Amino acid sequence: MEDLIYDPDDLIVALATPWGEGALGIIRTSGNGCIEVLAEMFSRPKALSNAEGHRMVYGKLLSEKGGEAVDEVVLGVYRNPKSYTGQDMVEISCHGSLPGLNGILQSLRKAGFRDAGPGEFTLRAFLNRKMDLTRAEAVNEIVTSKSRRAHTLALHRLSGSIEERINTAKETLTRFMSSLAIQLDYPEDEEDSGIPMETESLYAAKNKLEELLKTYRIGRIFQEGVRVALAGRTNSGKSSLFNLFLKEDRSIVSDIHGTTRDYIESWVTIRGIPVSLYDTAGLRESEHPVEVEGIRRSGQIIQTAQLVLYLVDSCEGLVDEDREYLKNHNCIGIWNKTDLEGSAPAPEGFIPVSVLSGQGFHLLEEEIGNRLLGTAAPDSGAVIDSGRQKDLLEKAVEALALVDQGLGLGVPIDAVALDVKDALDALGEITGEVTSADILNTMFGNFCVGK
């Protein structure tokens, strides 16, 4: 494909494990001919050059042909087309020291390998038809997933759950186009041809695409996570609840009012949802400039949060300030300190909780999950989280809506066929049948190097 940033025929190399001291490091290479090049700088050249695919070969990697040993390594050999990229590949398992890793990479560069760009291994896998674009995007989603549930959904996409649904819809639209084409070619035989217009299957395909489109919101929640802020008056128990979510003493807890003077943030997982949780400064009138600034900053965090957990001390009860706040924000009301003497019954809509003992905490977690996900729940993996896929699905659904409208109004068949083609093109772009170098460069440029 022309205009790609990278030449897909180059020999490429990249470190696939993080930089830093470690027991092992993995360096990936790809490009037809890479096995032969590596054999020349290996202590057992014939063992490597004669190795079958999916075999491991032990030996020493040399700085160059006949040079000194750089490291003891195990080479994983993958021959085209049965490899991740569809090309010859060698994965080098070596010691994880920085000098050792640098030494191997420098030797490979001298031998003719260039540094791989972000996502270039997966780009080659796509270009060599090892996977479609939905699976390629899933590779990056697995790497960047922030929770086990997000990781599982991305694995389902990698196995083809989205591709399968898109291909099913494309097959339906292709059959419909064939029916239209025959009626265009033989209009005089339309009544006697017996060729169905297949409108019912067309509408079913449109409904399936709309269902898939609706999963985008949930997909983004699981992949990107959400902001949840703890709010309430001073000493309502925000810091204690923050620590309960984290299962560690991260935030300072004290009976002294105004202890938290700035927000504290940490990632937690709630019902499989990655949550960026914020402990904010307690709300009260103050003249101390540091506390005032902390309350101001906390207010900015709360304004951008998708959900606010508002705590009220059940021993003190509701005041007008609480009622006003709950009225103007998307909040879950938490009636805290229910285990203490003098605690009043929880008002309607509040979740009774004892942050100290953990009583009611599971009910709070369930309510957070219900608020963030609604009644919808991700199924066996057919959940999209890609903005690119969302935009193209919307385009396909809009085109099919025009088909429906055109059939109802008796629009000429050739005009209807154009709308069906628009839908097919959009679906083809989702899987990568129809794409451009600019799209590929942008998409794979967001990958990490070595993937």
Summary of the structure (lengths in Angstrom):
residues: 451
radius of gyration: 29.3
end to end distance: 20.0
largest distance: 88.8
contacts: 1457
relative contact order: 0.12
helix: 45%
strand: 18%
